[in-house]
Amino acid sequence: METPETELTATNRPVWNAGRTVGAKRALKPKQIWEIRFYLNQHRRLRDRALFDLAIDSKLRGCDLVQMKIGDLVSGGQIRMRAIVMQQKTSRPVQFELLPDARASLLAWLEQRGGTLDDYVFPSRVDHNGHLSTRQYARLVDEWVTGVGLMRSEYGTHSLRRTKASIIYRATGNLRAVQILLGHSKIENTVRYLGIDVEDALALAENTEI
């Protein structure tokens, strides 16, 4: 009995995740954040340092991060301490803070980059009127993590989005605050995104004395 052609095709088709690590990407630890910053400084990658710092502080998805314009970050010739963007995925605004390290690296990059308030913070090197692509951003993240000895299969652009949110949650246990910072519409999404489980909940309870 012959096997139908459709079954042969399905059988011979390679599995999309063959050889890949699937699942949520790891958040970076504080030590790893500073290792990447040192690596980027050492290699004089001014743009990449600004992009990395902005990704950590903003906690934005890659699609929102790469489309930020200079006017989103700059006011009166200075980098704003807080900024706000409209998320593409949810069409909801999200606000974020910019700490001194991020403001300093962004200012250094923008002084070199030049441009107007309507220009993208990180322009494409192929189309100077366009912005850095999400694919190129992902490639850069791969370079950064492997540059400090981390496995690229375990880290990605969502690692940068999750990093500060995870640190804040573990330090405070304030899930609602993290939900706001990530721009999630439902707190259940934040629980899944952070990978919170029973062990996390019990650890927080054990550190709370009454």
C-alpha positions as CSV (number, residue, x, y, z in Angstrom):
1,M,0.0,0.0,0.0
2,E,1.4,3.3,-1.1
3,T,1.8,6.2,1.4
4,P,-0.1,9.3,0.3
5,E,2.1,12.1,-1.0
6,T,0.8,14.4,1.7
7,E,2.0,12.0,4.4
8,L,5.4,11.7,2.8
9,T,5.8,15.5,2.7
10,A,4.8,15.8,6.4
11,T,7.1,13.0,7.4
12,N,10.2,14.4,5.5
13,R,9.6,18.0,6.5
14,P,12.3,19.0,9.0
15,V,11.1,20.0,12.5
16,W,11.2,23.8,12.8
17,N,12.9,23.7,16.2
18,A,15.4,20.9,15.4
19,G,18.6,21.6,17.3
20,R,17.3,24.8,18.9
21,T,16.6,25.6,22.5
22,V,12.9,26.6,22.7
23,G,11.0,28.4,25.5
24,A,11.4,31.7,27.3
25,K,14.8,33.3,27.0
26,R,16.8,33.9,30.2
27,A,16.9,37.4,31.8
28,L,20.3,38.8,32.3
29,K,21.8,39.0,35.8
30,P,23.3,42.3,37.1
31,K,26.8,40.9,36.7
32,Q,26.1,40.0,33.1
33,I,24.7,43.5,32.3
34,W,28.0,45.1,33.4
35,E,30.0,42.5,31.5
36,I,28.2,43.4,28.3
37,R,28.6,47.1,29.0
38,F,32.4,46.6,29.5
39,Y,32.6,44.5,26.3
40,L,30.8,47.2,24.3
41,N,33.0,50.0,25.8
42,Q,36.1,48.0,25.2
43,H,35.3,47.6,21.5
44,R,34.2,51.2,21.2
45,R,30.7,50.3,20.0
46,L,29.0,53.5,21.0
47,R,25.7,52.9,19.1
48,D,25.4,49.4,20.6
49,R,26.1,50.6,24.1
50,A,23.3,53.2,23.8
51,L,21.0,50.5,22.3
52,F,21.7,48.1,25.0
53,D,21.2,50.6,27.8
54,L,17.9,51.8,26.3
55,A,16.7,48.2,25.9
56,I,17.4,47.4,29.5
57,D,15.8,50.6,30.9
58,S,12.8,50.8,28.5
59,K,11.8,47.2,28.8
60,L,10.3,47.6,25.3
61,R,9.6,44.9,22.7
62,G,12.2,45.0,19.9
63,C,9.6,46.3,17.4
64,D,9.0,49.4,19.6
65,L,12.6,49.9,20.6
66,V,14.0,50.1,17.0
67,Q,11.3,52.6,15.9
68,M,12.0,55.2,18.6
69,K,12.7,58.7,17.3
70,I,15.1,61.2,18.8
71,G,12.2,63.4,19.8
72,D,10.9,60.5,22.0
73,L,14.1,60.8,24.1
74,V,15.3,64.3,23.8
75,S,13.9,67.6,25.2
76,G,15.7,70.9,25.3
77,G,18.9,69.3,24.2
78,Q,18.9,66.8,27.1
79,I,17.9,63.2,27.4
80,R,14.6,62.9,29.2
81,M,14.5,61.2,32.6
82,R,11.2,59.6,31.6
83,A,9.8,58.8,28.1
84,I,6.6,57.3,26.8
85,V,5.8,55.4,23.6
86,M,2.8,53.8,22.0
87,Q,3.1,50.0,21.8
88,Q,2.5,48.5,18.4
89,K,1.2,45.2,19.8
90,T,-1.4,46.6,22.2
91,S,-1.9,50.2,20.9
92,R,-1.4,51.2,24.6
93,P,1.1,53.8,25.8
94,V,3.8,52.7,28.2
95,Q,6.1,54.9,30.2
96,F,9.7,54.1,31.3
97,E,12.6,55.7,33.1
98,L,16.0,56.4,31.8
99,L,18.7,56.2,34.5
100,P,22.1,58.0,34.4
101,D,24.0,55.3,32.6
102,A,21.4,55.1,29.8
103,R,21.2,58.9,29.5
104,A,24.9,59.3,29.3
105,S,25.4,56.6,26.6
106,L,22.4,57.9,24.6
107,L,23.7,61.4,24.7
108,A,27.1,60.3,23.6
109,W,25.6,58.3,20.7
110,L,23.2,61.1,19.6
111,E,26.0,63.7,19.6
112,Q,27.9,61.5,17.2
113,R,24.8,60.5,15.2
114,G,23.3,63.9,14.7
115,G,19.9,64.3,13.1
116,T,16.6,66.0,13.9
117,L,13.9,65.2,16.4
118,D,12.0,63.3,13.7
119,D,14.9,61.0,12.9
120,Y,15.2,57.5,14.3
121,V,17.5,57.0,17.2
122,F,19.0,54.0,15.5
123,P,19.0,54.4,11.7
124,S,19.4,51.5,9.3
125,R,22.8,51.3,7.8
126,V,21.2,50.1,4.5
127,D,18.3,52.6,4.3
128,H,19.4,55.8,6.1
129,N,15.8,57.1,6.2
130,G,14.6,53.9,7.9
131,H,15.3,52.4,11.3
132,L,17.4,49.5,12.5
133,S,15.5,46.3,11.7
134,T,14.3,43.9,14.4
135,R,16.3,41.2,12.7
136,Q,19.5,43.2,12.9
137,Y,18.7,44.0,16.5
138,A,18.5,40.3,17.2
139,R,21.8,39.7,15.5
140,L,23.4,42.4,17.7
141,V,22.0,40.8,20.9
142,D,23.6,37.5,19.7
143,E,26.9,39.2,19.3
144,W,26.7,40.9,22.7
145,V,25.9,37.7,24.7
146,T,28.4,35.5,22.9
147,G,31.0,38.3,23.3
148,V,30.9,37.8,27.1
149,G,30.7,34.0,27.0
150,L,27.0,33.4,27.2
151,M,25.1,30.9,25.0
152,R,23.2,32.6,22.3
153,S,20.6,29.9,22.3
154,E,19.6,30.9,25.8
155,Y,19.4,34.6,25.3
156,G,17.6,37.0,22.9
157,T,15.9,40.3,22.5
158,H,13.3,39.3,25.1
159,S,16.1,38.7,27.6
160,L,16.7,42.4,27.6
161,R,13.0,43.2,27.9
162,R,12.6,40.8,30.8
163,T,15.9,41.7,32.7
164,K,14.9,44.8,34.7
165,A,11.3,43.6,35.1
166,S,12.6,40.4,36.7
167,I,15.0,42.2,38.9
168,I,12.3,44.6,40.1
169,Y,9.9,41.7,40.8
170,R,12.4,39.7,42.8
171,A,13.4,42.7,44.8
172,T,9.8,43.9,45.6
173,G,7.3,41.2,44.8
174,N,5.1,43.9,43.3
175,L,3.6,42.2,40.3
176,R,1.2,45.0,39.5
177,A,4.1,47.5,39.2
178,V,5.9,45.1,36.8
179,Q,2.7,44.7,34.8
180,I,2.5,48.5,34.3
181,L,6.2,48.7,33.4
182,L,5.9,46.0,30.8
183,G,2.7,47.5,29.4
184,H,0.8,44.2,29.8
185,S,-3.0,44.5,29.6
186,K,-3.5,41.5,31.9
187,I,-1.6,40.5,35.0
188,E,-1.8,36.9,33.9
189,N,0.4,37.8,30.9
190,T,3.0,39.2,33.3
191,V,2.9,36.1,35.4
192,R,3.6,33.9,32.3
193,Y,6.2,36.3,31.0
194,L,8.2,36.3,34.1
195,G,7.8,32.6,34.6
196,I,6.5,33.0,38.1
197,D,5.8,29.7,39.8
198,V,4.9,28.3,43.3
199,E,8.5,28.4,44.3
200,D,8.8,32.1,43.6
201,A,5.6,32.8,45.6
202,L,6.8,30.7,48.6
203,A,10.2,32.4,48.5
204,L,8.5,35.8,48.7
205,A,6.3,34.6,51.6
206,E,9.2,33.2,53.5
207,N,11.0,36.6,53.4
208,T,7.9,38.4,54.8
209,E,7.8,38.5,58.6
210,I,4.7,39.5,60.5
